[in-house]
Amino acid sequence: MRNMNVDELLERYAAGEIDFSGANLKGANLFAADLISIILIHADLQGANLIFAYLNRAQLYKANLIKAKLCGANFTQADLRVAQLHDADLHGAVLQGADLRSADLSLANLLDANLLDTDLRNVNLTGANLTGVCLRGANLRQEKNNYFVNLCGATLFNADVRGANLAGANLSRADLRYANFNEVNLRGADLRYADLSNADFSHALLNDANLDGAKLNGANLSNARCERASMIDTDLTDVNFSGAAITDGKLNRANLTGANLSKASLNRIDLSRANLSYADLSDAYLIDAFVAKTNFTNANLSNANLVRAELSSATLTNANLKGATMPDGSTSN
């Protein structure tokens, strides 16, 4: 790796040279530098100052950017595959359309960064701060175990993740409060013990996802697909599940106090020992539902379909069953 000072780099770049692969620019001050389309493959930029730099379409494959200062830098359509960005400061950086496959962004600060349409497959985002980040259209999908994104413990508070592909992603213990996951693909994702309070998951795909022990109080999951999802011991207080499909879901011991499950499809769901007091289950489908010791106190089950649901041990004190189809097929008055 060849040592290079900043003046030499900028002079040669200004003269039309763009390939500086393997350059040693550790700690270099490149504040607001215009380096569009530069090639810095395998370059050492550890601790470098690239605040407000222009790195559009730059090639930074396997570059070392550990602890680099990248606030406000423009990496639009840049190649950052396998780049080392551990503990880097990317506050307000623009990474739209960038390729970050297999990059290490652990402990990185991505506050208010723009990751629109970014390829983040197999990225390590453990402990990263993604508060206010825009991830619309980003690809974080796990594919045949070759690409797996790790967001374990990451902060995505108030993040915009609309339409992103997070199938199979690890979001366990992540802070997802108030984040917008509208129409996001979270099929098979690991969301155990994550905080999703007041997040928007309307029309999201959560089939086969694991949300055991997670906090979703006040979250919006209207019209979400949660088939075979696991929400054991999950806090679902005041959640909006209206029109959602939770067929074959496991919600054992979940707290659904005050939840809105109107018109939801809950066929074959396991609600054993769950608390649905004051919940709205009007017009919901609970065919073959397992409701052993389920608490329906003051719940609204009007016009619900309870065919073959086992209600013998459920608590139905003050529950509204008007027009409901009972387990034996009769209609409740």
LOVEXNU-20335 format. One record per residue (C-alpha): residue number from 1; residue in three letters; x, y, z. Coordinates in nm, 3 decimals, padded with zeros to 5 digits, always signed. Last residue first. Layout:
N
+-----+-----+---------+---------+---------+
:   i :  aa :       u :       v :       w :
+-----+-----+---------+---------+---------+
: NUM : ALA :       X :       Y :       Z :
...
+-----+-----+---------+---------+---------+
//
This chain:
333
+-----+-----+---------+---------+---------+
:   i :  aa :       u :       v :       w :
+-----+-----+---------+---------+---------+
: 333 : ASN : -07.850 : -01.339 : +02.011 :
: 332 : SER : -07.571 : -01.578 : +01.920 :
: 331 : THR : -07.594 : -01.761 : +01.588 :
: 330 : SER : -07.553 : -02.140 : +01.590 :
: 329 : GLY : -07.266 : -02.311 : +01.413 :
: 328 : ASP : -07.162 : -02.525 : +01.708 :
: 327 : PRO : -06.859 : -02.304 : +01.782 :
: 326 : MET : -07.077 : -01.989 : +01.779 :
: 325 : THR : -07.142 : -01.760 : +01.486 :
: 324 : ALA : -07.155 : -01.412 : +01.638 :
: 323 : GLY : -07.463 : -01.198 : +01.583 :
: 322 : LYS : -07.433 : -01.038 : +01.927 :
: 321 : LEU : -07.137 : -01.185 : +02.113 :
: 320 : ASN : -07.046 : -00.875 : +02.317 :
: 319 : ALA : -06.823 : -00.986 : +02.606 :
: 318 : ASN : -06.940 : -00.891 : +02.956 :
: 317 : THR : -06.743 : -01.184 : +03.105 :
: 316 : LEU : -06.625 : -01.414 : +02.823 :
: 315 : THR : -06.338 : -01.593 : +02.998 :
: 314 : ALA : -06.220 : -01.890 : +02.788 :
: 313 : SER : -06.214 : -02.243 : +02.931 :
: 312 : SER : -06.498 : -02.388 : +02.725 :
: 311 : LEU : -06.437 : -02.167 : +02.422 :
: 310 : GLU : -06.286 : -02.417 : +02.179 :
: 309 : ALA : -06.331 : -02.255 : +01.838 :
: 308 : ARG : -06.510 : -02.495 : +01.604 :
: 307 : VAL : -06.695 : -02.207 : +01.435 :
: 306 : LEU : -06.617 : -01.878 : +01.609 :
: 305 : ASN : -06.708 : -01.640 : +01.326 :
: 304 : ALA : -06.739 : -01.287 : +01.465 :
: 303 : ASN : -07.064 : -01.095 : +01.413 :
: 302 : SER : -07.015 : -00.916 : +01.745 :
: 301 : LEU : -06.705 : -01.030 : +01.930 :
: 300 : ASN : -06.645 : -00.703 : +02.117 :
: 299 : ALA : -06.434 : -00.775 : +02.424 :
: 298 : ASN : -06.551 : -00.677 : +02.773 :
: 297 : THR : -06.358 : -00.974 : +02.921 :
: 296 : PHE : -06.224 : -01.192 : +02.637 :
: 295 : ASN : -05.945 : -01.354 : +02.844 :
: 294 : THR : -05.812 : -01.670 : +02.680 :
: 293 : LYS : -05.796 : -01.974 : +02.908 :
: 292 : ALA : -05.779 : -02.204 : +02.603 :
: 291 : VAL : -05.854 : -02.000 : +02.292 :
: 290 : PHE : -05.736 : -02.223 : +02.009 :
: 289 : ALA : -05.902 : -02.091 : +01.693 :
: 288 : ASP : -06.072 : -02.347 : +01.466 :
: 287 : ILE : -06.251 : -02.063 : +01.285 :
: 286 : LEU : -06.168 : -01.728 : +01.446 :
: 285 : TYR : -06.276 : -01.496 : +01.164 :
: 284 : ALA : -06.329 : -01.135 : +01.274 :
: 283 : ASP : -06.653 : -00.945 : +01.209 :
: 282 : SER : -06.612 : -00.763 : +01.543 :
: 281 : LEU : -06.297 : -00.863 : +01.728 :
: 280 : ASP : -06.247 : -00.531 : +01.912 :
: 279 : ALA : -06.040 : -00.585 : +02.226 :
: 278 : TYR : -06.165 : -00.469 : +02.567 :
: 277 : SER : -05.996 : -00.770 : +02.729 :
: 276 : LEU : -05.800 : -00.972 : +02.477 :
: 275 : ASN : -05.544 : -01.121 : +02.717 :
: 274 : ALA : -05.379 : -01.433 : +02.578 :
: 273 : ARG : -05.379 : -01.756 : +02.782 :
: 272 : SER : -05.416 : -01.959 : +02.461 :
: 271 : LEU : -05.453 : -01.738 : +02.156 :
: 270 : ASP : -05.329 : -01.994 : +01.904 :
: 269 : ILE : -05.467 : -01.900 : +01.561 :
: 268 : ARG : -05.643 : -02.163 : +01.353 :
: 267 : ASN : -05.835 : -01.892 : +01.165 :
: 266 : LEU : -05.752 : -01.540 : +01.280 :
: 265 : SER : -05.850 : -01.341 : +00.970 :
: 264 : ALA : -05.909 : -00.985 : +01.089 :
: 263 : LYS : -06.240 : -00.808 : +01.022 :
: 262 : SER : -06.201 : -00.615 : +01.347 :
: 261 : LEU : -05.885 : -00.702 : +01.535 :
: 260 : ASN : -05.841 : -00.367 : +01.712 :
: 259 : ALA : -05.643 : -00.417 : +02.032 :
: 258 : GLY : -05.774 : -00.283 : +02.365 :
: 257 : THR : -05.578 : -00.541 : +02.564 :
: 256 : LEU : -05.392 : -00.768 : +02.323 :
: 255 : ASN : -05.130 : -00.895 : +02.569 :
: 254 : ALA : -04.982 : -01.214 : +02.426 :
: 253 : ARG : -04.986 : -01.526 : +02.645 :
: 252 : ASN : -04.979 : -01.752 : +02.338 :
: 251 : LEU : -04.999 : -01.553 : +02.017 :
: 250 : LYS : -04.894 : -01.819 : +01.767 :
: 249 : GLY : -05.030 : -01.746 : +01.419 :
: 248 : ASP : -05.201 : -02.009 : +01.205 :
: 247 : THR : -05.388 : -01.732 : +01.017 :
: 246 : ILE : -05.281 : -01.385 : +01.127 :
: 245 : ALA : -05.430 : -01.198 : +00.828 :
: 244 : ALA : -05.492 : -00.831 : +00.907 :
: 243 : GLY : -05.819 : -00.651 : +00.830 :
: 242 : SER : -05.794 : -00.448 : +01.149 :
: 241 : PHE : -05.479 : -00.542 : +01.340 :
: 240 : ASN : -05.443 : -00.202 : +01.511 :
: 239 : VAL : -05.243 : -00.255 : +01.831 :
: 238 : ASP : -05.389 : -00.110 : +02.153 :
: 237 : THR : -05.170 : -00.339 : +02.367 :
: 236 : LEU : -04.980 : -00.591 : +02.155 :
: 235 : ASP : -04.705 : -00.670 : +02.406 :
: 234 : THR : -04.567 : -01.008 : +02.294 :
: 233 : ASP : -04.550 : -01.313 : +02.522 :
: 232 : ILE : -04.560 : -01.535 : +02.209 :
: 231 : MET : -04.592 : -01.339 : +01.888 :
: 230 : SER : -04.501 : -01.602 : +01.628 :
: 229 : ALA : -04.606 : -01.541 : +01.269 :
: 228 : ARG : -04.772 : -01.830 : +01.085 :
: 227 : GLU : -04.957 : -01.580 : +00.863 :
: 226 : CYS : -04.882 : -01.220 : +00.954 :
: 225 : ARG : -04.999 : -01.039 : +00.641 :
: 224 : ALA : -05.074 : -00.677 : +00.735 :
: 223 : ASN : -05.412 : -00.521 : +00.653 :
: 222 : SER : -05.384 : -00.293 : +00.956 :
: 221 : LEU : -05.062 : -00.352 : +01.146 :
: 220 : ASN : -05.045 : -00.010 : +01.316 :
: 219 : ALA : -04.848 : -00.011 : +01.640 :
: 218 : GLY : -04.993 : +00.127 : +01.965 :
: 217 : ASN : -04.810 : -00.128 : +02.178 :
: 216 : LEU : -04.582 : -00.338 : +01.962 :
: 215 : LYS : -04.322 : -00.450 : +02.216 :
: 214 : ALA : -04.147 : -00.777 : +02.127 :
: 213 : GLY : -04.134 : -01.086 : +02.348 :
: 212 : ASP : -04.173 : -01.321 : +02.053 :
: 211 : LEU : -04.189 : -01.134 : +01.723 :
: 210 : ASN : -04.070 : -01.413 : +01.492 :
: 209 : ALA : -04.172 : -01.367 : +01.129 :
: 208 : ASP : -04.329 : -01.658 : +00.939 :
: 207 : ASN : -04.543 : -01.418 : +00.729 :
: 206 : LEU : -04.471 : -01.056 : +00.819 :
: 205 : LEU : -04.559 : -00.882 : +00.491 :
: 204 : ALA : -04.650 : -00.518 : +00.555 :
: 203 : HIS : -04.986 : -00.368 : +00.449 :
: 202 : SER : -04.977 : -00.138 : +00.753 :
: 201 : PHE : -04.661 : -00.188 : +00.957 :
: 200 : ASP : -04.651 : +00.163 : +01.105 :
: 199 : ALA : -04.456 : +00.183 : +01.432 :
: 198 : ASN : -04.626 : +00.305 : +01.751 :
: 197 : SER : -04.411 : +00.076 : +01.968 :
: 196 : LEU : -04.190 : -00.154 : +01.763 :
: 195 : ASP : -03.936 : -00.229 : +02.035 :
: 194 : ALA : -03.757 : -00.551 : +01.943 :
: 193 : TYR : -03.761 : -00.844 : +02.186 :
: 192 : ARG : -03.762 : -01.094 : +01.899 :
: 191 : LEU : -03.790 : -00.932 : +01.558 :
: 190 : ASP : -03.626 : -01.208 : +01.351 :
: 189 : ALA : -03.753 : -01.181 : +00.993 :
: 188 : GLY : -03.919 : -01.476 : +00.818 :
: 187 : ARG : -04.109 : -01.249 : +00.578 :
: 186 : LEU : -04.034 : -00.888 : +00.665 :
: 185 : ASN : -04.126 : -00.737 : +00.326 :
: 184 : VAL : -04.216 : -00.372 : +00.385 :
: 183 : GLU : -04.554 : -00.240 : +00.264 :
: 182 : ASN : -04.553 : +00.040 : +00.527 :
: 181 : PHE : -04.259 : -00.005 : +00.762 :
: 180 : ASN : -04.259 : +00.355 : +00.891 :
: 179 : ALA : -04.066 : +00.377 : +01.217 :
: 178 : TYR : -04.240 : +00.522 : +01.527 :
: 177 : ARG : -04.031 : +00.296 : +01.753 :
: 176 : LEU : -03.803 : +00.053 : +01.572 :
: 175 : ASP : -03.534 : +00.011 : +01.839 :
: 174 : ALA : -03.374 : -00.326 : +01.759 :
: 173 : ARG : -03.374 : -00.612 : +02.014 :
: 172 : SER : -03.387 : -00.866 : +01.731 :
: 171 : LEU : -03.386 : -00.708 : +01.387 :
: 170 : ASN : -03.217 : -00.999 : +01.206 :
: 169 : ALA : -03.332 : -00.991 : +00.844 :
: 168 : GLY : -03.504 : -01.290 : +00.682 :
: 167 : ALA : -03.699 : -01.074 : +00.436 :
: 166 : LEU : -03.606 : -00.710 : +00.489 :
: 165 : ASN : -03.702 : -00.580 : +00.143 :
: 164 : ALA : -03.785 : -00.210 : +00.171 :
: 163 : GLY : -04.122 : -00.073 : +00.058 :
: 162 : ARG : -04.135 : +00.197 : +00.324 :
: 161 : VAL : -03.837 : +00.198 : +00.560 :
: 160 : ASP : -03.860 : +00.559 : +00.678 :
: 159 : ALA : -03.693 : +00.568 : +01.020 :
: 158 : ASN : -03.868 : +00.720 : +01.327 :
: 157 : PHE : -03.632 : +00.527 : +01.558 :
: 156 : LEU : -03.425 : +00.283 : +01.353 :
: 155 : THR : -03.171 : +00.204 : +01.626 :
: 154 : ALA : -02.983 : -00.124 : +01.575 :
: 153 : GLY : -02.980 : -00.395 : +01.844 :
: 152 : CYS : -02.949 : -00.673 : +01.587 :
: 151 : LEU : -02.962 : -00.518 : +01.241 :
: 150 : ASN : -02.772 : -00.805 : +01.076 :
: 149 : VAL : -02.843 : -00.847 : +00.705 :
: 148 : PHE : -02.803 : -01.191 : +00.554 :
: 147 : TYR : -02.690 : -01.264 : +00.199 :
: 146 : ASN : -02.572 : -01.608 : +00.098 :
: 145 : ASN : -02.822 : -01.785 : +00.325 :
: 144 : LYS : -03.034 : -01.870 : +00.020 :
: 143 : GLU : -03.121 : -01.502 : -00.015 :
: 142 : GLN : -03.166 : -01.283 : +00.292 :
: 141 : ARG : -03.318 : -00.952 : +00.186 :
: 140 : LEU : -03.186 : -00.615 : +00.290 :
: 139 : ASN : -03.277 : -00.440 : -00.035 :
: 138 : ALA : -03.361 : -00.071 : +00.003 :
: 137 : GLY : -03.681 : +00.057 : -00.161 :
: 136 : ARG : -03.732 : +00.321 : +00.107 :
: 135 : LEU : -03.452 : +00.303 : +00.362 :
: 134 : CYS : -03.456 : +00.668 : +00.474 :
: 133 : VAL : -03.282 : +00.706 : +00.810 :
: 132 : GLY : -03.448 : +00.900 : +01.094 :
: 131 : THR : -03.256 : +00.708 : +01.359 :
: 130 : LEU : -03.034 : +00.451 : +01.193 :
: 129 : ASN : -02.778 : +00.424 : +01.473 :
: 128 : ALA : -02.574 : +00.105 : +01.428 :
: 127 : GLY : -02.549 : -00.149 : +01.710 :
: 126 : THR : -02.511 : -00.439 : +01.467 :
: 125 : LEU : -02.551 : -00.308 : +01.112 :
: 124 : ASN : -02.355 : -00.588 : +00.942 :
: 123 : VAL : -02.451 : -00.589 : +00.575 :
: 122 : ASN : -02.533 : -00.924 : +00.411 :
: 121 : ARG : -02.766 : -00.753 : +00.165 :
: 120 : LEU : -02.769 : -00.375 : +00.193 :
: 119 : ASP : -02.834 : -00.277 : -00.170 :
: 118 : THR : -02.953 : +00.087 : -00.154 :
: 117 : ASP : -03.280 : +00.198 : -00.316 :
: 116 : LEU : -03.301 : +00.501 : -00.082 :
: 115 : LEU : -03.029 : +00.490 : +00.181 :
: 114 : ASN : -03.041 : +00.861 : +00.272 :
: 113 : ALA : -02.884 : +00.922 : +00.614 :
: 112 : ASP : -03.084 : +01.095 : +00.890 :
: 111 : LEU : -02.859 : +00.942 : +01.160 :
: 110 : LEU : -02.639 : +00.677 : +01.001 :
: 109 : ASN : -02.386 : +00.656 : +01.286 :
: 108 : ALA : -02.188 : +00.333 : +01.250 :
: 107 : LEU : -02.169 : +00.090 : +01.543 :
: 106 : SER : -02.144 : -00.201 : +01.296 :
: 105 : LEU : -02.145 : -00.081 : +00.937 :
: 104 : ASP : -01.940 : -00.370 : +00.797 :
: 103 : ALA : -02.007 : -00.406 : +00.424 :
: 102 : SER : -02.125 : -00.742 : +00.286 :
: 101 : ARG : -02.326 : -00.574 : +00.008 :
: 100 : LEU : -02.307 : -00.198 : +00.027 :
:  99 : ASP : -02.396 : -00.112 : -00.334 :
:  98 : ALA : -02.513 : +00.250 : -00.349 :
:  97 : GLY : -02.849 : +00.349 : -00.502 :
:  96 : GLN : -02.886 : +00.644 : -00.268 :
:  95 : LEU : -02.599 : +00.662 : -00.021 :
:  94 : VAL : -02.638 : +01.028 : +00.079 :
:  93 : ALA : -02.478 : +01.105 : +00.416 :
:  92 : GLY : -02.679 : +01.291 : +00.681 :
:  91 : HIS : -02.476 : +01.147 : +00.967 :
:  90 : LEU : -02.239 : +00.892 : +00.815 :
:  89 : ASP : -01.994 : +00.881 : +01.107 :
:  88 : ALA : -01.791 : +00.558 : +01.084 :
:  87 : ASP : -01.786 : +00.321 : +01.385 :
:  86 : HIS : -01.717 : +00.022 : +01.156 :
:  85 : LEU : -01.725 : +00.128 : +00.793 :
:  84 : GLN : -01.506 : -00.147 : +00.647 :
:  83 : ALA : -01.605 : -00.189 : +00.281 :
:  82 : VAL : -01.715 : -00.536 : +00.166 :
:  81 : ARG : -01.902 : -00.373 : -00.124 :
:  80 : LEU : -01.891 : +00.003 : -00.116 :
:  79 : ASP : -01.948 : +00.067 : -00.487 :
:  78 : ALA : -02.098 : +00.416 : -00.514 :
:  77 : GLN : -02.437 : +00.479 : -00.676 :
:  76 : THR : -02.478 : +00.803 : -00.474 :
:  75 : PHE : -02.199 : +00.824 : -00.215 :
:  74 : ASN : -02.243 : +01.194 : -00.132 :
:  73 : ALA : -02.085 : +01.296 : +00.199 :
:  72 : GLY : -02.306 : +01.480 : +00.450 :
:  71 : CYS : -02.113 : +01.341 : +00.745 :
:  70 : LEU : -01.841 : +01.098 : +00.632 :
:  69 : LYS : -01.586 : +01.120 : +00.914 :
:  68 : ALA : -01.400 : +00.789 : +00.900 :
:  67 : LYS : -01.397 : +00.568 : +01.210 :
:  66 : ILE : -01.319 : +00.263 : +00.993 :
:  65 : LEU : -01.323 : +00.358 : +00.626 :
:  64 : ASN : -01.097 : +00.078 : +00.501 :
:  63 : ALA : -01.181 : +00.011 : +00.136 :
:  62 : LYS : -01.292 : -00.339 : +00.035 :
:  61 : TYR : -01.457 : -00.200 : -00.283 :
:  60 : LEU : -01.450 : +00.178 : -00.270 :
:  59 : GLN : -01.531 : +00.254 : -00.633 :
:  58 : ALA : -01.679 : +00.603 : -00.649 :
:  57 : ARG : -02.008 : +00.646 : -00.833 :
:  56 : ASN : -02.071 : +00.975 : -00.652 :
:  55 : LEU : -01.792 : +01.041 : -00.404 :
:  54 : TYR : -01.847 : +01.413 : -00.351 :
:  53 : ALA : -01.711 : +01.509 : -00.008 :
:  52 : PHE : -01.937 : +01.683 : +00.247 :
:  51 : ILE : -01.727 : +01.543 : +00.535 :
:  50 : LEU : -01.454 : +01.318 : +00.397 :
:  49 : ASN : -01.218 : +01.343 : +00.695 :
:  48 : ALA : -01.013 : +01.023 : +00.713 :
:  47 : GLY : -01.012 : +00.807 : +01.027 :
:  46 : GLN : -00.925 : +00.496 : +00.827 :
:  45 : LEU : -00.902 : +00.580 : +00.459 :
:  44 : ASP : -00.688 : +00.284 : +00.356 :
:  43 : ALA : -00.756 : +00.201 : -00.011 :
:  42 : HIS : -00.853 : -00.154 : -00.113 :
:  41 : ILE : -01.032 : -00.011 : -00.420 :
:  40 : LEU : -01.012 : +00.367 : -00.424 :
:  39 : ILE : -01.129 : +00.442 : -00.777 :
:  38 : ILE : -01.265 : +00.796 : -00.816 :
:  37 : SER : -01.600 : +00.836 : -00.995 :
:  36 : ILE : -01.663 : +01.181 : -00.836 :
:  35 : LEU : -01.380 : +01.293 : -00.610 :
:  34 : ASP : -01.473 : +01.658 : -00.544 :
:  33 : ALA : -01.335 : +01.719 : -00.193 :
:  32 : ALA : -01.571 : +01.871 : +00.066 :
:  31 : PHE : -01.322 : +01.789 : +00.346 :
:  30 : LEU : -01.050 : +01.558 : +00.217 :
:  29 : ASN : -00.832 : +01.566 : +00.527 :
:  28 : ALA : -00.637 : +01.238 : +00.530 :
:  27 : GLY : -00.637 : +01.027 : +00.848 :
:  26 : LYS : -00.518 : +00.717 : +00.660 :
:  25 : LEU : -00.479 : +00.797 : +00.295 :
:  24 : ASN : -00.275 : +00.489 : +00.199 :
:  23 : ALA : -00.355 : +00.420 : -00.165 :
:  22 : GLY : -00.446 : +00.063 : -00.262 :
:  21 : SER : -00.640 : +00.165 : -00.571 :
:  20 : PHE : -00.581 : +00.525 : -00.675 :
:  19 : ASP : -00.740 : +00.504 : -01.019 :
:  18 : ILE : -00.889 : +00.839 : -01.125 :
:  17 : GLU : -00.622 : +01.028 : -01.317 :
:  16 : GLY : -00.760 : +01.325 : -01.509 :
:  15 : ALA : -00.516 : +01.603 : -01.415 :
:  14 : ALA : -00.749 : +01.713 : -01.135 :
:  13 : TYR : -00.716 : +01.361 : -00.990 :
:  12 : ARG : -00.336 : +01.387 : -01.004 :
:  11 : GLU : -00.341 : +01.722 : -00.827 :
:  10 : LEU : -00.598 : +01.607 : -00.568 :
:   9 : LEU : -00.406 : +01.293 : -00.479 :
:   8 : GLU : -00.069 : +01.470 : -00.460 :
:   7 : ASP : -00.213 : +01.743 : -00.237 :
:   6 : VAL : -00.374 : +01.486 : -00.004 :
:   5 : ASN : -00.058 : +01.290 : +00.066 :
:   4 : MET : -00.001 : +00.938 : -00.058 :
:   3 : ASN : +00.155 : +00.634 : +00.108 :
:   2 : ARG : +00.154 : +00.328 : -00.116 :
:   1 : MET : +00.000 : +00.000 : +00.000 :
+-----+-----+---------+---------+---------+
//
